[in-house]
Amino acid sequence: MSPQVSLSMQPISPKKLMVIDICIIISTICAIFITWWSLSLGIYDVFPFFYIIPLVLIAFAHPKLSIYGTVLLGWVYLVLVFMFGLPDARVYTIATIWFYIFVSLGVLISTYSKAYRREGEKNCGLYYNSQAGAFSYDKISLKINNANQKFCAIVGYNCEDLKKKALRDIIPDTDAREKFLAQIYNQHRIRDIEVGLLAADGSLRWALVSAVDCETRVIICTVVDITEQKQAQEALFQANKKLNLLNNVTRHDILNQLTVLIGYLELSRDDATDPQLLTYISKEEQAAEAIKKQILFTRDYQNIGVHSPGWYNIWEIVSLALAAIDVTGVRVTVDLPPVEIYADPLLEKVFYNLIENSIRHGEHVTEIAIRSVETPEGLILVLEDNGAGIPVTEKEKIFRREYFKNTGFGLFLGREILAITNLTIQENGVPGSGARFEIFVPNGAFRSGRENGAL
């Protein structure tokens, strides 16, 4: 539905209809008077055109009655010509022709008016009865021009009261309103902008607003109420915040107790002389260290998915990861296009773990290359080194939670982080020639970004 059409085809209000009826009466009286006056002066060429005005108004405002109205108007014209005109066959013939012209025009205009009215009623029905809220406002004054029942229900106003409001009354946040208006002005069409709407009862209703500038004074907006989703999202955020706080406190207390436990185990080792007892102490220390690693793992894992995914420049992410790692003695080359990836904010941690794993476990790594390969299905980000590589039997195991060496659960966390936005990772290197990690980014999860600098 074209928003411009839907508003221009609104049914004629009773007030407007009354004004048109008054215009019909006045223009008809004027046409009759001009006809009598012209015929009295012997003028026969101009006055028939004055009948077109009431004829058009009748056909547009009353399409169902326009045939009768135009025929009646034509008969009035004929009677006047025959009563006050000269008894001339030519004059009577021309008057008869004009009579048929009047009737034909009335039929054509009424037929168009009926089709126009039906289209208007259909589009207005969609506009006013849509399950999505819709409203329009004046581009200059920002006053609310019109609204459907759904939007009125969202903000708690009746339609007439809402028409007395301006955009600032329903979008009270000045910064949000100015940003909204600026986007419409610059882009002429916006989609799903999150906006807070002030309801009649003073509450704030959250909505996704789309708008289009039809290059008229009227801006059309559609509104989807997301208040309940927003409240649920906020409640979930607060619950996660409290759980994370509890986890942090609990983890801190456990780590403190583990530190004490490990300290006493070291003291026990110093005092113990029995070989069997020393064996037990070693196993206890190993168990304590394993517990410590798992507690630290929960610290990293709890942050996954806490914040909403976003678009991240992959070159910048790799640069940040490299900046946090000592790559002395390793030649790192980065050949990435200006591409942004839709991913969890912990994407940097994925590349940090991959690069660190290459340096730590590659045994003799001297080169690391990071590049991309575009395929019809999506984009593949490749990180490969010239180290020892991954044995065939361990290529899948390295991504499991229970499989780790000195780096803890890095690769498992990396796969979990990528999976949030449907990115996948696998290792396809040749054992003995180096590791090769491939991150697959499907179409729709990457887009062109700004140009990168040289690394």
N, C-alpha and C positions, 0 to 999 in steps of 0.2 A: 504494500500500500504506500503510495506516495504521500508523505505528510502534507505537502503543499496542496494536493488535490483534496485530501480528507477535510481540511479546514475550509477550503473555498466552496465545497459542496454541502455545507451545512444546510439543513432545512430552513426555509424563511420563517423568521419568528413572527408571531401575531402583530407585534408592533411595526415591523418592517412591512408586513403585508397591508396593514392599514394605510401606511404612508403611500404605498404603490397604488392602492385603490383610490386614494384622494388624487394622486397624479393622473390616474386614468380618467376620472370624472372631469378634472380641470382641463386636461388636454383634449378630451372629447368636446367639451363646451367651446374651447378655443377653436377647434377644427370646424365646428358647425358655424360659429360666428364668422370665421375667416371665409368659409364657403359662401355664406349669404352676402358678405361684404364684397367679395371678389366678383360674384355673379352680378351683383347690383352695378358694379363698375365695368362689367363686360370682360373681366379677366377669367380665362378658362384654363390656363396652363400651370399655375404654381400651386394653387390651394389643395389639390389631391394629395400632395406629399405630406401635408400636416396630419393626415389620418394614419400615417405609418407609426407615429409616436404612440397613440393609445392602442393601436393594433399590436405592436411589439410588447407593450406592457401587459396587455390582457393575455397574450399567448404565453408569456413567461411566468406571470404570477398565477394564472388559472388555466393550466394546460388542458384540463379536462373540460372546461367550459369555453375554451378559446374558439372553437368552431362556431358555436352559437354567437359568441360575442363579435367575432369578425364579420359573420354574415349580417348581423344586426347593424353593425357599423357601416357595412357596404350598402345596405338598404337605406340607411339614413342619408348617405352620400347621394345615392341615386334619386331619392325623393327630392332632395334639395335642388339637384341639377334640373330635374324635370319640372319642378315648381317655379324656380327663379331664373333658369337659363333660357336662352333664346330657343324657339322651336326649330332646331337645326339638327338634321340627321347625323351630321358629322359629330356634333357635340354629344348627342345621345350615344353614338357608337363608342366614342372615346370614354364616356362615363361608364358604359357597360364593361368595356375592357378593364378599366380601373377597378370595377367591382370584382371581377374575377382575379385580378392581381391581389386585391386585399384578401380575398378568401384563400388564395393559394399561399400567400405569405403567412397567413394565420395558421394554416395546416402545417406548413413546413416548420415554423417556429415552435408550435405546440408539440409536434413530434419530437423535435430536438430537445425541447424543455422537459418532456416526459422522460426521455432517455437520460438526460442530465440529472434529473431529480432522482431517478432510480439508482443511478451510479452514486449520487451523493448520499442517499439513504443507506446504501450498502456500505460505503466507505465510512460514513459516520457511525454506522452500527458497529463496524470493526473498531473504530476509534473509541467510542464511548463504552462499548461492552467488552472490550479486551480485558483479559486476565492480567495483563501488564498495565501498570499505571502510565498515563500519558498526560502531558500538559504542554502548553505553549506560552511563551512570553514575548513581549515587545523588545526588540533588539536595542532600541534607543532608550526607552524609559525603564526597561526591565520589569514592567508591570505584568502580572499574570494575565494572559489573554483568554485561556480556556483550559479545561481539565476534564478528564473522564471520571466516572464514579470510582474506579479502582484507586486512582491517585488521591481523590478526596478522602477515601477511606483510610489510605496509608497515613495521611497527615491530619486526619480528624476534622476536616472542614467540610461544610457544604459548598457546592460549586459557586453559588453567588457570593458567599463570604470570601472564598479563595480569590475571586476575580478582583477583590478590593486590595489584595496583597501584592507585594513586589517580590522579586527574587531574593532580595536581602532579608525578607521576613521568613522565608522558608529555608534559606541557606545562610544562617547568621554568622558563621565563621568567615571573616573577611578574607583571610588568606586562601581558604578553600574556594570561596566564591570567585575571587580574582583569578585563581589558577584555572578554574572551570571555564570562565569567560575567555581567558587568554587562549586556552586550547581550542575553543570553538572558533575564535577569531583567526587563529593561525592555521588550523587544520580544516575548518569548515565542517568536519564530521568527526565525532568522537564516539568511543564505544566502551561501555562498562567502566566508567569512572566512579570510584567509591566516594560517596558524598553523604554527609550527615544532614538530615532534614529536620527542622524544628516543627513538631506537631502542635496542634491547637492546645493540647493539655500541658505543653511545656517540655514534654519528653523528646528525646532525640531518636529519630528513626534513621537507620542506615539503609542505603539503597545503592544499587548499581544504575547509573544514569548514562544513557546514550543520547546523543543529540545530533541534529543535522541542520546546517544553515542553508536554507533554500534560496538564498540571495534575495529575500524579501525582508520586511521588518519583523517577521514572525520566526522565532526559533522553536522547533518542535523537539520535545524530549520524551523519551520513554523511560520508565522507572520500574525496577524490580526490587521489591522489599527484601533485604537480607538481614533485618534486625535480629531475627531468631538465630540465624547462622552466626552472626557477629557476636551475639551474647554467648552462644555455645562455644565459639572459638576463644572468647575471652575467659570463660569459665575453665576450659581445658588448659589454656595458657597458665592461669593462676594455679590450677591443680598440679601441672607439671613443675611450675616454679616451686611450690611447696614440697613436692616429692624430691626435686633436685636439691633443695635446701636440706631436707632430711637425709638424703644420700650423702651429701657433702659432710654433714656433721657426723653421721655414722661412720663414714669412711675415714674421716680424720681421727675419730676415737679408736677405730680398729688399728689404723696404722701406728698410732701412739703405743697401743698395747703390743703390737708386733715388734716395734722398736725395743720395747722393754724386754720382750721375750727373747729376741735375738741377742740382746746384750747379756742376758743371764745365761744363754746357751754358750756364748763365748767365754764367760767366766767359768762355766762348768767345764768347758774344754781345757782351760788352763789348769784347773785343779784335778781333773780326772787323769788317772794313770791306767785304768783297766781298759785294754783294747776293745773289749766287747762294749763297754760303756761309751767309749769314743765313737764306735760305729753307730750306736743309737743316737748320739748327739749330732753326728753328721747327717743322719736321715731326718732328724728333727729340724736341723737348719735348712735342709733342702725343702722340707714341707713348709716351713715358715716363709722362705723366699718365694715358693710357688704361690702361697696365699697372698703375699705382698704384690706379686705381678698381677694376679687376678683382681685384686682390689684396685690397683692402678688402671687395669683394663676397664673396670666399670666407670671410672672417671672419664675416660675418653668416649666410651660407648654411649653414655647418657646424653652427650651433647649432639648426637646424630639426630637430625630431624627436628631439633628444638626450634630452629628458625626457618622461616619459609624459604624455599629455593628461589634463586634469582639468576640473572644473566651475568656471566663473568667472562672477561677477556682471558682466553686461555694462555696467551703469551705472558700477561701480567701475573697470572697464577703461578706459572712455571718459574718466572723470575723471582717471585717472593719465596717459593720453596727452595730455590737454589741459594738465595741469600742467607737462609737459615742453616745451611750445611757447609761443612769444610770440604771443598772439592780440590784441595791442593794435590797436585800430581795427576789429576784427571782432566782430560780435555772434554769439555761439554759443548756440544753444538745444538742450537735450537733453531729449527726451520719451521715456523708455524705461520699460517696466514692470519689476517685480521678477522678472527672468528670469536664469537661469544657463545659460551656453552650454558645451557639451562641446567643448573646443578645445585646441590646443597652447599651452603657457605663453607663447609669443611673440605671443599674440593682441593684446596691447597694442601691439606694433610695427606691426601691420596698421593700426590706427586712427591711430597716430602718423603713418605715411606718408600715409594718405589725407588727414588734416587738413592736414599740411604741404604736400602737393601742391596742395591747394585754395588755400592762401594764397600759395604760391610761383608757381604757374603760372596761377592764375585771373585774373591781371592787375589786376582791380579788385574783388576779393571783399570784401564788407562784412558778409555774413551766411552763416553755416553752420548748418544744421539737421540734427540726428541724431535719428531716431525709428525706430519699428518698425511693421510691418504684419503681422498674423497671418492666415494663409490655411489652407484645409483641408490643404494639403500640408506646411506648416511656417511658419516665421517669417522675415520679410524685414527685415533691418536696413538702413535707408536713411540715407545721408549725402549731402546736396546743398548746393550753394552757388549764389550769384548772380553767378558770374564769367563768363569767356569761354566755358567749356564745352570739350568735346572734339570735334574734327572727326569726321565720320562715318567717314572712311577710316582713322582712327587709334584707334577705339574698342576694337578687339581688339589692335592692335599694342602699346598701352601696357602690356599684361601680358606681353609677350615679353622675354626676357633681353637681346636685342640692342638693345631700344628704351629709351633713357633720355636725360634731359637733365641738369639740374643735380643731381637727387636720386638718381642712380645707378640701382640695380635695385629700388627700393622696391616698386613695384606687382607686379613679378614675384615677389619674396619674399613679399609679402602673399598672392598666390594660392597659392603653395606651402605656406605656413603653414596656410591655411584647408583646403587639400585633404587634409591629414593626417587630419582627422575628417570628410571628405566635405562640407565647406562650400564653396560656390562664390561667385564675385564677378563682376559685370559692370557696365558703364557704360551707362546708359540716358538720359542727359541730352540736352537740346536744344541744339545748337551755338548760341552767342550768348546763351543764357539761363542757362547754368550747367551744372556737372557734377552727375551723380546716380549715385552708386555704390550698388549693391544687393548685400548679402551674404545669400545664401539658406541658412537653417538648417533642415534637414529634421526632421520629427517624430522624436522620440527623442533628438535632439541638443540639446534645450533643455528646461528645466523651471522651475517656479515657484521663486523664491528669496525672500529676505527683502525687506521694503519698503525702497525707496530714499529717500534724503534729497533735498532740493531742491538743484539745482546753482546 
